[in-house]
Amino acid sequence: NEYKSYLRNMPVNFEELLQSAEQLNAETTDVNALPRVHRNIGQIAEAGERLWMKTAAMTTDDSTDVKASILLGSRGFDVPSMVQRMDNLKTTSMETSEVSPVTDIQGFLKSEREQALLSAIVESKNSTMKIASERNSRALQQQWEEEKERVLSALLGSGKTEFHVPVDTQPLSISSTYWGKDSNMSQDELAFAEVINKRNDAVIAGRNFPIMDELTQTVQEFGESKTVLDCWELVEVLVNSACYDRPALRFKPSNATELLRKSVEYLERGFQQFVQTTICGHLEQAELGGVPGILELSMSYLSVRTQEWSVWGLVYVCLRCGSPSAALQALKNDGYEGEIETLLEGWSNPLQSSAPRDKVRQLYYGGVSTCGDPYKRLVFSVLGGCDVERRHGDVLTTVQDYIWLKLIHVLNSSNGPADFRSNKDSITLADVQAHVLQEYGENHFSDLQSPYLYSLVLLLTGLFEPAIEVLYRHDECRSHAIHLALALHSHGMLNLCTSPHQPLLSEHDDDPSPQQRLNLARLIIGYTRKFACSNPIPALNYYYILHGMHAEDGEDMFATCITDLIQETKDYQTLLGTLDGSGKKTKGAIDRYNVNHSLIISTVAEASEKRGYWQESVTLYEIAQNYDKVLEILIEELSKNLMPNNRAHDHIYDIATAVETRIHDASPHLRKQFLLLLDLYQFHRLYHADKAQEALDVIDRLQLIPLRQDAINHRVQAFKAFSDELRRCIPDLLIMVMTILNKLYKGCSTTVDSLGGGYNQQAQSIRDQARVVMRFAGMLPYSMPGDTHAQLSMLDAPMRY
């Protein structure tokens, strides 16, 4: 009411409001109080400055105390009294008290038991995590090593050169009933593959196969360039001259000298063909006539090349054509007499006296080396075996000429006496090889835009392995590289490394420097990687060449490559064969070779099993006729997929029923367990088809779960002999059986029986069966899932009363 009265008397304008405010101020003023102090702005600022100076002089601890006091005071604490009480507290020192003896024995034992259990659990957890981590690390490391090996093989690295990723520039699609419908192989590769296929047929049949002749003929049909044909011609000359049981025999001095002679003969024959070609192109200038021979050809060649030439130019051309007799005839026609004639007469005699050669060397250093005729300087250097470092670039204009001169010097040094070999003018084959391979190298020949020329030089100097590696690093030369290697390998002339995991080229302490070893396994695997998936049969033919080579673990490389090929292509029907309706195995591609087929198939199946591809494993083990492993995998999968009603359940059941008719050779206990699981799957289907009574009859027939009181103990004892896979199914079976009994109980009529007035006899029988099942579940010596007993109790509850 007072508020309403105030509202009615509230002033309505500003003057009345001011008057009311002054009246209220007068009423609140206490006449007995102290006089009020009025400050202006300057006085207020001065007072604030003094207060700030006081607080600024305080230490950090005092400031902290002030802040703490303000905080506690704002929360309602009596700060002065609290400080006083805290000052009255006295600190007491902590002393070690005596441990009182344990009087609660049961509590102590319980605590110790719990501590022991927890310690065991923690220790088991740590050890399990450690084992899992180690296994995971090993698996990752193994996968990385395999992937690294695959990448390195694809990159074709030799450890000393750049990596070149193989690129399929023009893949062809060729229809063929043997090589496959969608081929990634070129026409040249298909032709080479056909030769390797014929070679394998001959080897399997125990026949000799002229692989060099077949490969050379195939290359000639390609219409390749002259540099390609030169390499093949040289390799043909070398392999037809010798065949070694061991590659190390190639480095024997006598054998190495013989190979050098073949290389020199090849160069001389090639120069003779060049001379003839030059003459045929300039018949008018050649003035060819007289008795046909090397001497007349050499004279005609010089007539084409130059208008004026000396007898020493004619002698050089005759020597370059490989005819010392023609060179000797040229000197006789010119009337020259001296030690040169003696040397030419005994040119091919390794036991020739060193006196004429020493005389020629003296003449060379006495004045011939500085004469104006370059041909005379070159002839004296060749025949005297002196000044081996001189290039003679004004006469030797091609790589072939230069290599011919170096090889002639090596042969002269090897055929000369000991005092000659030890002088400053001697040169060895190792010196020439190091000169070509290390001092010059591939970059020196890169301007010629042809790896075949550098490979030809390496082949001429006995460096077969680096020559193959050079060609292999070029995509357009790879097919020739692999088959040149196979031709050399067939005659024992290729020095191979002992481990398939080594680089493409590697050095070995037992080999003379600068010889290297070739990794033939990596060479073949890298070559076939392009078409292995689309053309597995040709790849298999190439892998057969590795048969008899072993890795560090002693495993045959052919079997290893087959295993990898099968896992990569998964073309089991083509490579391994298959089973017909009667269970008889049809032949696959590997049946052609004399290897342990079952071991290879089992190895592939084991690898698929480890990767979790159980269906592939079952197929492979069945092809290998290993039905014990087939049943082990199927039992494992059947036990895991018993309860769910899905596609996986039906799929595993269909596979198992298909195998059922072919398991006669399996172990009896595995076969019994497998058939038992199949019956459980039949029970499962009846259960989900709501055929309760039929399903219950199946369980009673299988004698797994008792339905009568007198069978409980027997079933419990039988359970102890069950395998882990079968025990795993029991909890689900108990729930399914109790569900069936629950449905049957609900469907029974509970009307009073007309004779005894009791419950329906069928319902009573179902209740008895449920009690038997529950008692059996409680007596099992098996740790079932935590909710199994709860579900069983829920299903049993409606049948208790």
C-alpha positions in Angstrom: 0.0 0.0 0.0 2.9 2.3 0.8 4.4 1.6 -2.6 1.1 2.4 -4.3 0.9 5.6 -2.3 4.4 6.5 -3.3 3.5 6.0 -6.9 0.5 8.2 -6.6 2.6 11.0 -5.0 5.6 10.6 -7.3 6.6 14.0 -8.9 5.8 14.4 -12.6 8.4 17.0 -13.7 12.1 17.8 -13.2 11.7 20.6 -10.6 9.6 18.5 -8.4 12.0 15.6 -8.7 15.0 17.9 -7.7 13.1 19.2 -4.7 12.2 15.6 -3.6 15.9 14.6 -3.9 17.1 17.5 -1.7 14.5 16.6 0.9 15.7 13.0 1.0 19.3 14.2 1.4 18.4 16.4 4.3 16.6 13.5 6.0 19.6 11.2 5.7 22.1 13.7 7.0 23.1 13.0 10.6 23.7 16.3 12.4 25.8 14.5 15.1 28.2 12.8 12.6 31.5 14.1 11.5 31.6 16.7 8.9 31.7 15.5 5.4 34.9 15.9 3.4 34.6 17.2 -0.2 37.6 16.5 -2.6 38.3 17.7 -6.0 39.9 15.7 -8.8 43.4 16.7 -8.0 43.1 15.8 -4.4 41.7 12.3 -5.3 44.6 11.7 -7.7 47.2 12.7 -5.0 45.6 10.3 -2.5 45.7 7.5 -5.0 49.4 8.2 -5.8 50.3 7.9 -2.1 48.4 4.6 -1.8 50.2 3.2 -4.9 53.6 4.2 -3.5 52.9 2.2 -0.3 51.8 -1.0 -2.2 54.7 -0.8 -4.7 57.2 -0.9 -1.9 55.9 -4.2 -0.7 57.9 -7.4 -1.5 56.7 -10.2 -3.6 55.8 -12.3 -0.6 53.8 -9.4 1.0 52.0 -8.9 -2.3 51.1 -12.5 -2.4 49.9 -12.4 1.2 47.7 -9.4 0.4 46.2 -11.1 -2.6 45.5 -14.2 -0.5 43.9 -12.2 2.2 41.7 -10.4 -0.3 40.7 -13.8 -1.8 39.9 -15.4 1.5 38.1 -12.3 2.8 35.9 -12.3 -0.3 34.9 -15.9 0.5 33.8 -15.0 4.0 36.9 -16.2 6.0 38.0 -14.4 9.2 41.6 -13.8 8.1 43.0 -12.3 11.4 41.7 -15.1 13.6 42.8 -17.8 11.0 46.3 -16.3 11.0 46.4 -16.4 14.8 45.3 -20.1 14.9 47.9 -21.1 12.4 50.7 -19.4 14.4 49.7 -21.5 17.4 50.3 -24.7 15.4 53.6 -26.5 16.2 55.3 -28.7 13.7 56.1 -32.3 14.8 58.9 -34.5 13.4 57.9 -37.7 11.6 59.5 -40.8 13.2 59.5 -44.3 11.9 57.0 -46.4 13.8 57.4 -50.1 14.3 55.3 -52.3 12.0 52.6 -54.0 13.9 52.3 -57.7 13.3 49.6 -59.0 11.0 46.8 -60.4 13.0 44.2 -60.8 10.3 45.6 -64.0 8.7 42.6 -64.5 6.3 42.7 -61.0 5.1 46.5 -61.1 4.6 46.2 -64.4 2.6 43.4 -63.0 0.5 45.4 -59.8 -0.2 48.5 -61.9 -1.1 46.4 -64.1 -3.4 44.9 -61.1 -5.2 48.3 -59.5 -5.5 49.7 -62.7 -7.0 46.8 -63.0 -9.5 47.2 -59.4 -10.5 50.9 -59.8 -10.9 50.4 -62.9 -13.1 47.8 -61.1 -15.2 50.0 -58.0 -15.7 53.0 -60.2 -16.5 51.0 -62.3 -18.9 49.6 -59.1 -20.5 53.1 -57.6 -20.9 54.5 -60.8 -22.3 51.6 -61.2 -24.7 52.0 -57.6 -25.9 55.7 -58.1 -26.3 55.2 -61.3 -28.3 52.5 -59.7 -30.5 54.8 -56.7 -31.1 57.7 -58.9 -32.1 55.6 -61.0 -34.4 54.1 -58.0 -36.0 57.6 -56.5 -36.5 58.9 -59.7 -38.0 55.9 -59.9 -40.4 56.3 -56.3 -41.4 60.0 -56.8 -41.9 59.4 -59.9 -44.0 56.8 -58.1 -46.1 59.2 -55.1 -46.6 62.0 -57.4 -47.6 59.8 -59.1 -50.2 58.5 -55.8 -51.5 62.0 -54.3 -51.5 63.2 -57.3 -53.5 60.3 -56.9 -55.9 61.0 -53.2 -56.3 64.7 -53.7 -56.8 64.1 -56.4 -59.4 61.7 -54.1 -61.2 64.1 -51.2 -61.1 66.9 -53.5 -62.4 69.5 -51.9 -60.2 73.1 -53.3 -60.2 74.3 -51.1 -57.3 76.6 -49.0 -59.5 74.3 -47.6 -62.1 71.1 -45.6 -62.3 67.7 -47.3 -61.9 65.6 -47.5 -65.0 62.0 -48.5 -64.5 60.9 -50.8 -67.3 58.1 -49.2 -69.5 56.0 -51.1 -71.9 55.9 -48.7 -74.8 53.9 -50.7 -77.3 52.2 -53.7 -75.7 50.8 -56.1 -78.3 47.7 -58.2 -78.0 48.4 -61.5 -79.7 46.0 -64.3 -80.0 47.5 -67.7 -79.4 46.2 -70.9 -78.0 49.5 -71.6 -76.1 50.7 -68.2 -75.0 47.4 -66.7 -73.9 44.7 -64.6 -75.4 45.8 -61.2 -74.0 49.6 -61.2 -74.4 51.9 -58.5 -73.2 54.8 -60.0 -75.2 56.2 -58.5 -78.5 56.7 -60.6 -81.6 60.4 -60.9 -80.8 59.8 -62.0 -77.2 57.3 -64.6 -78.5 59.8 -65.9 -80.9 62.5 -66.2 -78.2 60.0 -67.8 -75.9 59.3 -70.5 -78.5 63.0 -71.3 -78.6 63.1 -71.6 -74.8 60.1 -73.9 -74.9 61.8 -76.2 -77.4 64.9 -76.2 -75.2 63.0 -77.3 -72.2 61.4 -80.1 -74.2 64.8 -81.4 -75.2 66.2 -81.1 -71.6 63.2 -82.9 -70.1 63.6 -85.7 -72.7 67.3 -85.9 -72.1 68.4 -84.7 -75.5 71.0 -82.1 -76.5 69.6 -78.9 -77.8 71.6 -76.4 -80.0 70.3 -73.3 -78.3 73.0 -71.0 -79.8 72.1 -72.0 -83.3 68.4 -71.7 -82.7 68.7 -68.2 -81.1 71.0 -66.9 -83.8 68.6 -68.1 -86.5 65.7 -66.4 -84.7 67.6 -63.1 -84.4 68.5 -63.2 -88.1 64.7 -63.5 -88.9 64.1 -60.3 -86.9 65.9 -58.1 -89.4 68.0 -56.4 -86.6 70.7 -53.8 -87.2 74.3 -54.7 -87.8 75.4 -53.8 -84.2 72.9 -56.3 -82.8 74.0 -59.0 -85.3 77.7 -58.4 -84.5 77.1 -59.1 -80.8 75.3 -62.4 -81.6 78.0 -63.4 -84.1 80.7 -62.8 -81.6 78.9 -64.8 -78.9 78.4 -67.6 -81.4 82.1 -67.7 -82.2 83.0 -67.7 -78.5 80.5 -70.4 -77.4 81.4 -72.7 -80.3 85.1 -72.5 -79.4 84.8 -73.8 -75.9 82.4 -75.4 -73.3 83.3 -75.4 -69.6 82.1 -77.6 -66.8 82.7 -74.8 -64.4 82.7 -71.0 -65.1 85.9 -70.6 -63.2 87.7 -72.5 -66.0 87.2 -69.5 -68.2 89.8 -67.6 -66.2 92.4 -70.3 -66.7 95.3 -68.6 -68.6 95.3 -71.1 -71.5 91.5 -70.8 -71.8 91.5 -67.0 -71.6 94.2 -66.9 -74.3 92.1 -69.1 -76.5 89.1 -66.8 -76.1 91.2 -63.8 -76.9 92.4 -65.5 -80.1 88.8 -66.0 -81.1 88.0 -62.4 -80.4 91.0 -61.3 -82.5 90.0 -63.6 -85.4 86.5 -62.2 -85.2 87.8 -58.6 -85.5 90.1 -59.6 -88.4 87.3 -61.3 -90.2 85.1 -58.3 -89.7 87.7 -56.0 -91.1 88.2 -58.2 -94.1 84.4 -58.0 -94.8 84.6 -54.3 -94.5 87.5 -54.2 -97.0 85.5 -56.2 -99.5 82.4 -54.0 -99.0 84.5 -50.9 -99.5 86.0 -52.3 -102.7 82.6 -53.4 -104.1 81.4 -49.8 -103.6 84.3 -48.3 -105.5 85.2 -50.9 -108.3 86.6 -48.3 -110.6 89.0 -46.9 -108.1 89.9 -50.3 -106.6 91.5 -51.5 -109.9 90.9 -55.1 -108.6 92.8 -57.7 -110.6 95.3 -60.4 -110.5 95.1 -63.5 -108.4 92.3 -63.1 -105.7 93.7 -63.0 -102.2 94.2 -60.9 -99.1 97.2 -59.1 -100.7 95.3 -58.0 -103.7 92.3 -57.0 -101.6 94.5 -54.9 -99.4 96.1 -53.1 -102.3 92.7 -52.4 -103.8 91.5 -51.1 -100.5 94.4 -48.7 -100.2 93.8 -47.5 -103.7 90.3 -46.6 -102.7 91.3 -44.9 -99.5 94.4 -42.9 -100.6 96.3 -42.1 -103.8 99.7 -42.7 -102.2 100.5 -45.5 -99.8 103.6 -47.2 -98.6 104.5 -50.8 -98.2 104.0 -50.4 -94.4 100.4 -49.4 -95.0 99.9 -52.5 -97.1 101.5 -54.7 -94.4 99.2 -53.2 -91.7 96.0 -53.8 -93.8 97.2 -57.4 -94.4 97.8 -57.9 -90.7 94.5 -56.3 -89.9 92.8 -58.8 -92.2 94.5 -61.6 -90.3 96.9 -62.7 -92.9 100.6 -62.5 -91.8 101.5 -64.4 -95.0 100.1 -61.7 -97.2 102.0 -59.1 -95.1 105.2 -61.1 -95.6 104.6 -61.4 -99.3 104.2 -57.6 -99.5 107.5 -57.0 -97.8 109.3 -59.5 -100.1 107.7 -57.9 -103.2 109.1 -54.6 -101.9 112.6 -56.1 -101.4 112.6 -55.6 -97.6 114.8 -57.9 -95.5 115.2 -58.0 -91.8 113.8 -59.1 -88.5 110.2 -58.2 -89.5 110.2 -61.1 -92.0 111.4 -63.5 -89.3 108.7 -62.4 -87.0 106.0 -62.8 -89.7 107.3 -66.2 -90.6 106.9 -67.4 -87.0 103.8 -65.3 -86.1 101.7 -68.2 -85.1 104.5 -70.1 -83.3 104.3 -69.4 -79.5 107.8 -70.9 -79.0 109.5 -68.5 -81.4 112.8 -67.0 -80.2 112.6 -63.6 -78.6 115.7 -62.4 -80.5 113.9 -61.0 -83.6 111.4 -59.3 -81.4 114.0 -57.7 -79.3 115.7 -56.4 -82.4 112.4 -55.0 -83.7 111.9 -53.2 -80.4 115.4 -51.7 -80.5 114.7 -50.5 -84.0 111.4 -49.0 -82.9 112.9 -47.1 -80.0 116.0 -46.2 -82.1 114.1 -44.2 -84.6 111.0 -45.8 -86.0 108.8 -44.4 -83.2 109.6 -40.9 -84.4 109.5 -41.5 -88.2 106.9 -39.8 -90.4 105.1 -43.0 -91.6 102.3 -43.8 -89.1 101.8 -47.3 -90.6 105.5 -48.2 -90.1 105.2 -47.1 -86.4 102.1 -49.2 -86.0 103.6 -52.3 -87.7 106.7 -52.2 -85.6 104.7 -51.7 -82.4 102.5 -54.6 -83.2 105.2 -57.0 -84.2 107.7 -55.9 -81.5 105.1 -55.7 -78.8 106.4 -52.4 -77.7 105.0 -49.0 -76.7 101.7 -50.6 -75.7 100.2 -47.4 -74.4 100.4 -45.5 -77.7 97.0 -45.0 -79.4 98.1 -44.6 -83.0 95.1 -42.5 -83.6 96.2 -41.4 -87.1 95.7 -45.0 -88.3 93.3 -46.6 -85.8 90.0 -44.7 -86.4 87.4 -47.1 -85.1 86.8 -48.8 -81.7 87.3 -52.2 -83.3 90.8 -51.2 -84.6 91.8 -50.0 -81.1 90.6 -53.2 -79.4 92.3 -55.3 -82.0 95.6 -53.6 -81.2 95.2 -54.0 -77.4 94.3 -57.7 -77.8 97.3 -58.3 -80.1 99.6 -56.7 -77.4 98.0 -59.0 -74.8 98.7 -62.1 -76.9 102.2 -61.0 -77.6 102.9 -60.5 -73.9 101.4 -63.9 -73.0 103.3 -65.7 -75.7 106.6 -64.0 -75.0 109.4 -65.3 -72.6 109.5 -64.3 -69.0 112.0 -61.5 -69.5 109.8 -60.0 -72.1 106.6 -60.2 -70.1 108.2 -58.4 -67.2 109.4 -55.4 -69.1 107.7 -52.1 -69.3 106.1 -52.8 -72.7 104.0 -55.8 -71.4 100.3 -55.6 -70.9 97.8 -58.1 -69.5 94.2 -58.9 -70.2 93.2 -57.5 -66.7 94.9 -54.2 -67.7 92.8 -54.0 -70.9 89.6 -54.9 -69.0 90.2 -52.3 -66.4 91.0 -49.8 -69.1 87.7 -50.5 -70.9 85.5 -51.0 -67.9 86.8 -48.4 -65.4 88.8 -45.7 -67.3 86.5 -45.4 -70.3 83.2 -46.8 -69.1 79.8 -46.6 -70.7 79.8 -42.8 -70.8 82.6 -42.8 -73.3 80.4 -44.7 -75.7 77.2 -42.8 -74.9 77.6 -40.4 -77.8 77.2 -43.3 -80.3 73.7 -43.9 -79.0 74.1 -47.6 -79.1 74.6 -49.8 -76.0 75.4 -52.7 -78.4 78.8 -51.2 -79.3 79.9 -50.9 -75.7 78.6 -54.5 -75.0 80.6 -55.7 -78.1 83.7 -54.2 -76.6 83.1 -55.8 -73.3 82.5 -59.2 -74.9 85.7 -58.9 -77.0 87.7 -58.3 -73.8 86.2 -61.2 -71.9 83.8 -59.1 -69.7 80.7 -61.1 -70.5 78.8 -60.3 -67.3 79.0 -56.5 -67.6 78.1 -56.7 -71.2 74.9 -58.5 -70.4 74.1 -56.0 -67.6 74.6 -53.0 -70.0 72.1 -54.4 -72.5 69.7 -55.4 -69.7 69.4 -51.8 -68.5 68.0 -50.7 -71.8 64.4 -51.6 -72.5 64.9 -52.1 -76.3 67.9 -54.4 -75.6 66.5 -56.5 -72.7 65.3 -59.5 -74.7 68.6 -59.8 -76.5 70.5 -59.4 -73.1 68.6 -62.3 -71.4 69.1 -64.7 -74.4 72.7 -63.8 -74.9 73.2 -64.7 -71.2 71.3 -68.0 -71.7 73.5 -68.9 -74.6 76.7 -68.2 -72.6 75.3 -70.0 -69.6 74.5 -73.1 -71.6 78.2 -73.5 -72.4 79.4 -72.8 -68.8 80.9 -69.4 -69.8 78.9 -67.2 -67.4 80.2 -66.5 -63.9 77.1 -66.5 -61.7 76.7 -65.3 -58.1 75.7 -67.7 -55.4 72.8 -65.8 -53.9 69.7 -64.7 -55.8 69.3 -61.7 -53.5 72.6 -60.1 -54.6 72.7 -57.2 -57.1 72.7 -57.8 -60.8 76.4 -57.5 -60.8 78.6 -58.2 -57.8 82.3 -58.8 -57.1 83.7 -61.9 -55.4 87.1 -62.4 -53.7 87.8 -65.6 -55.6 87.5 -63.9 -59.1 90.4 -62.1 -60.8 89.9 -58.3 -60.9 87.9 -56.7 -62.5 85.7 -59.7 -63.2 82.2 -59.6 -61.8 79.4 -62.1 -61.2 76.0 -62.0 -62.8 72.7 -62.7 -60.9 71.0 -64.9 -63.5 67.9 -65.5 -61.2 67.3 -61.7 -60.9 67.9 -61.3 -64.6 65.2 -63.9 -65.5 62.7 -62.8 -62.9 63.0 -59.2 -63.9 62.6 -60.1 -67.6 59.5 -62.2 -67.1 57.8 -59.7 -64.7 56.4 -57.9 -67.7 54.4 -60.8 -69.0 54.2 -63.3 -66.1 50.6 -62.5 -65.2 49.3 -62.5 -68.8 51.5 -65.3 -70.0 52.4 -67.5 -67.1 53.4 -70.5 -69.3 56.3 -68.7 -71.0 57.4 -67.3 -67.7 57.4 -70.9 -66.3 59.6 -72.0 -69.2 62.2 -69.3 -68.3 62.0 -70.2 -64.6 62.9 -73.8 -65.5 66.4 -72.6 -66.5 67.0 -71.9 -62.8 66.3 -75.5 -62.0 69.2 -76.8 -60.0 70.2 -73.4 -58.6 69.7 -73.0 -54.9 69.3 -70.1 -52.6 71.0 -69.6 -49.2 68.4 -71.8 -47.5 69.0 -74.6 -49.9 65.6 -74.2 -51.7 65.5 -74.7 -55.4 65.1 -71.4 -57.3 62.8 -73.0 -59.8 60.4 -74.1 -57.1 60.6 -70.6 -55.5 59.8 -68.9 -58.7 56.9 -71.2 -59.4 55.5 -70.5 -55.9 55.7 -66.8 -56.4 54.2 -67.0 -59.9 51.2 -69.0 -58.7 50.6 -66.6 -55.8 50.8 -63.6 -58.1 48.7 -64.9 -60.9 46.3 -67.1 -58.9 45.8 -69.0 -62.2 45.6 -72.4 -60.4 43.8 -74.2 -63.2 46.4 -73.4 -65.9 49.5 -73.9 -63.7 48.5 -76.6 -61.3 45.5 -78.3 -62.9 42.2 -78.9 -61.3 39.9 -81.7 -60.0 37.1 -83.0 -62.1 33.7 -84.2 -60.8 35.1 -87.6 -59.9 38.0 -86.1 -57.9 40.6 -87.0 -60.5 43.3 -84.3 -61.0 43.8 -82.9 -64.5 47.3 -81.9 -65.6 48.6 -78.4 -65.2 51.6 -76.6 -66.6 54.0 -77.7 -63.8 53.2 -81.4 -64.4 55.5 -81.1 -67.4 58.6 -80.6 -65.3 60.4 -83.1 -63.1 59.9 -81.4 -59.8 58.1 -82.2 -56.5 54.6 -81.0 -57.5 53.0 -81.7 -54.2 55.7 -79.7 -52.3 55.2 -76.7 -54.6 51.4 -76.8 -54.3 51.6 -77.3 -50.5 54.0 -74.3 -50.2 51.5 -72.1 -52.2 48.6 -73.4 -50.1 50.5 -72.7 -46.9 51.2 -69.1 -48.0 47.6 -68.6 -48.9 46.5 -70.0 -45.5 48.8 -67.6 -43.7 47.3 -64.7 -45.5 43.8 -65.8 -44.6 42.6 -67.1 -48.0 41.2 -70.3 -46.6 39.1 -71.1 -49.7 42.2 -71.0 -52.0 44.1 -73.1 -49.5 41.4 -75.8 -49.5 41.5 -75.9 -53.3 45.3 -76.1 -53.4 45.6 -78.7 -50.7 43.0 -80.8 -52.4 44.9 -80.6 -55.7 48.0 -81.7 -53.8 45.9 -84.6 -52.4 46.6 -83.5 -48.8 43.1 -84.1 -47.4 44.3 -83.9 -43.8 45.0 -80.2 -44.3 41.8 -79.8 -46.2 39.8 -81.1 -43.3 41.8 -79.1 -40.7 40.9 -75.9 -42.5 37.3 -76.8 -43.1 36.8 -77.9 -39.5 38.2 -74.6 -38.3 35.9 -72.6 -40.6 32.8 -74.8 -39.9 33.3 -74.3 -36.1 33.5 -70.5 -36.5 30.5 -70.2 -38.8 28.1 -72.6 -37.1 25.8 -70.1 -35.3 25.3 -67.2 -37.8 22.6 -67.7 -40.4 24.1 -65.8 -43.3 25.8 -66.2 -46.7 29.1 -67.2 -45.1 27.4 -70.0 -43.3 25.8 -71.3 -46.5 29.0 -70.9 -48.5 31.2 -72.9 -46.1 28.6 -75.6 -46.0 28.4 -75.9 -49.8 32.2 -76.2 -50.0 32.3 -78.8 -47.2 29.6 -80.9 -48.8 31.4 -80.8 -52.2 34.6 -82.1 -50.5 32.7 -84.8 -48.5 32.8 -87.4 -51.2 36.6 -87.1 -51.7 38.0 -87.5 -48.1 38.5 -91.2 -48.0 42.3 -90.8 -47.7 42.1 -88.4 -44.7 42.9 -89.4 -41.1 40.0 -91.2 -39.4 39.7 -88.8 -36.4 39.7 -85.7 -38.8 37.1 -87.4 -41.0 34.9 -88.2 -38.0 35.1 -84.7 -36.7 34.4 -83.2 -40.1 31.3 -85.3 -40.6 30.1 -84.5 -37.1 30.3 -80.7 -37.9 28.4 -81.3 -41.2 25.6 -83.0 -39.1 25.6 -80.0 -36.9 25.2 -77.8 -39.9 22.2 -80.0 -40.8 20.9 -79.4 -37.3 21.4 -75.7 -37.8 19.3 -75.6 -41.0 16.5 -77.5 -39.3 16.7 -75.1 -36.4 16.3 -72.1 -38.6 13.6 -73.8 -40.6 11.5 -74.1 -37.4 11.6 -77.9 -37.6 12.1 -78.2 -33.9 11.4 -81.9 -33.3 13.6 -83.0 -36.3 16.4 -80.8 -35.1 16.1 -82.3 -31.6 16.3 -85.8 -33.0 19.5 -84.9 -34.8 21.1 -83.7 -31.5 20.0 -86.9 -29.8 21.5 -89.0 -32.6 24.8 -87.1 -32.5 25.2 -87.8 -28.7 26.8 -84.4 -28.0 24.2 -83.0 -25.6 22.3 -85.3 -23.3 18.5 -85.3 -23.2 18.2 -88.1 -20.6 19.4 -88.2 -17.0 21.5 -91.3 -17.3 23.5 -89.9 -20.2 24.9 -86.8 -18.4 28.1 -88.3 -17.0 28.9 -90.1 -20.2 28.5 -86.9 -22.2 30.6 -85.0 -19.8 33.4 -87.5 -20.1 33.1 -87.5 -23.9 33.4 -83.7 -23.9 36.9 -83.9 -22.5 38.0 -85.7 -25.6 36.6 -83.1 -28.0 38.9 -80.9 -30.0 39.0 -77.2 -29.5 37.0 -76.6 -32.7 34.2 -78.8 -31.5 34.2 -77.4 -27.9 33.8 -74.0 -29.4 30.4 -75.0 -30.8 29.0 -76.4 -27.6 27.8 -73.1 -26.0 25.9 -72.2 -29.2 24.4 -75.7 -29.4 23.2 -75.5 -25.7 21.4 -72.2 -26.4 19.9 -73.6 -29.6 18.7 -76.8 -27.8 17.2 -74.8 -25.0 15.5 -72.5 -27.5 13.9 -75.6 -29.2 12.8 -77.0 -25.8 11.3 -73.6 -24.9 9.3 -73.4 -28.1 8.1 -77.0 -27.7 7.1 -76.4 -24.1 5.1 -73.3 -25.0 3.3 -75.2 -27.7 2.3 -78.0 -25.4 -1.2 -78.0 -23.9 -1.1 -77.7 -20.1 -4.6 -78.9 -19.4 -5.1 -81.4 -16.7 -4.8 -85.0 -17.7 -8.1 -86.9 -17.5 -6.5 -89.9 -15.9 -4.2 -88.5 -13.2 -5.1 -84.8 -13.1 -1.4 -83.9 -13.5 0.4 -81.9 -16.1 0.5 -82.9 -19.7 3.0 -85.7 -20.1 4.7 -84.1 -23.1 5.3 -80.9 -21.2 6.7 -82.8 -18.3 9.1 -84.7 -20.6 10.3 -81.4 -22.1 10.9 -79.9 -18.6 12.9 -83.0 -17.7 15.0 -82.6 -20.8 15.6 -79.0 -20.0 16.8 -79.9 -16.5 19.2 -82.4 -18.0 20.6 -79.8 -20.4 21.0 -77.3 -17.6 22.8 -79.8 -15.4 25.0 -80.8 -18.2 25.9 -77.2 -18.9 26.9 -76.7 -15.2 29.1 -79.8 -15.1 31.1 -79.0 -18.2 34.8 -78.5 -17.5 34.9 -75.6 -20.0 34.9 -71.8 -19.6 31.9 -70.7 -21.7 31.2 -67.1 -22.7 29.9 -65.0 -19.9 26.3 -64.6 -21.2 25.8 -68.2 -22.0 24.6 -69.2 -18.6 22.4 -66.1 -18.4 20.7 -67.0 -21.7 20.2 -70.6 -20.6 18.6 -69.5 -17.3 16.3 -67.1 -19.2 15.2 -69.9 -21.5 14.8 -72.4 -18.6 12.8 -70.1 -16.4 9.4 -70.6 -18.1 9.8 -74.3 -17.8 10.5 -74.5 -14.1 6.9 -74.3 -12.8 
